[in-house]
Amino acid sequence: MLHAMPNRDDVSRSSRFSFSTACLLLFLLLGTLPAQTHFADLVRSPVDPANRVLLKGHHPLWANSRNDVGIVPADLPIERVTIVLNRSPQRHKAFDQFLRDQQNPT
């Protein structure tokens, strides 16, 4: 029984593909470093639970007094919660630029 030896072109093609993939990943990783600029913390004081704002349109219909079952334990994990915070104009501009850079094929 003869064992098929890899064709030189197949080995070369495979090596080129692996090398190209590695270079692309390295390029993508290094390309994202400048985008990860450090911003100062925006929360500079303890959060006051008494100082809250109700966001209109963000209250699920099932969350009403009929479905209230009382206080939950403090260690209960809360899942599927979305918190929306405003960005500063500078941070929003940087985010928009980041999105444009992500969509730019060059």
N, C-alpha and C positions, 0 to 999 in steps of 0.2 A: 504494500500500500504506500503510495507516495504522499508525502505531506506537502501541502502547498506552501511555498515560501512567499512571504509578503513581497509584493511588487515594490521596486525602488520608488516609483512614483507615489504609491499608496503610503509608504513610510514617510516620504518627504511631505506629502500633502497632510498627513496626520500631525507631523511635527510642526508644520507651518500653522495649522489650525490651533494647536495647543499654545504655541508661542503667541499667535495673534490674540487668542482669548486672554492669556495672561497679561499681555500688554494693554488690552482694552480695559480689563478690570483694574489694573494699576492706574491707568489714566483716569478712570472714573473715580476711584478712591482719592487720588491726589487732586482731582478737579473739584471735589466737594470740600476740601479743607478750607479754602478762603471763604466759602459760604457759611461756615460754621463760626461766625463772629460771636464773641461773647458779649452779651448785653447785661447791664446791671440789673439786679433783682428789682422788680417793680413793687413787690409787697415788702414794705419797710417797717411795718408794725404788726402786732398781733391782730388776728382777725376778730372782729367784734360780732358775735352772732346776733346781737340786738340791732345791728346796722345792716339790714338786708334790703334788697330791691327785688320786687316781683317782676319777672319778665313776662309781658303779655304774649299770649300765643304759645307759651312753653309749658303749659300745665296739662298733663294728659287727662283725657276725659274720665278714665277709670279712677283717678286720684281724687276722691270726693269723700264727704263725711259718711256716706253710706258704707264705704269700703274701709273706713278707718278701724283698725284692730288694736290700736293702742301704741304704747311706746315700744320700740325695738331695742334689743340689747346693743350696748355701745360697740361690741366687737363684731357685729353683723356686717359682713362685706356688702358693699353697695355696688351693684354691677349695672352696666348699661345706662350710665348717667353722662350727660353731656353738659359741660360748663362752657359758656361762651363769654369771653372777656374781650374788651376793646383793646386794640393796639394803639400805641402812640403813632402819630403821622409818620415819624421817622422809621419805626419798625414796620409799619404797613407798607411803606415805600420799598424797604429792603425785602419784604416778603414778596411783593409784586415783581421785583427784579429777579428774585430767586425763581419764581414760577416762569418768567420769561426765559431765563437761562436754561431751565429744565426743558423747555419746549424748543429751544434753538438747536437745530441739528448740527451746527458748525462747531 
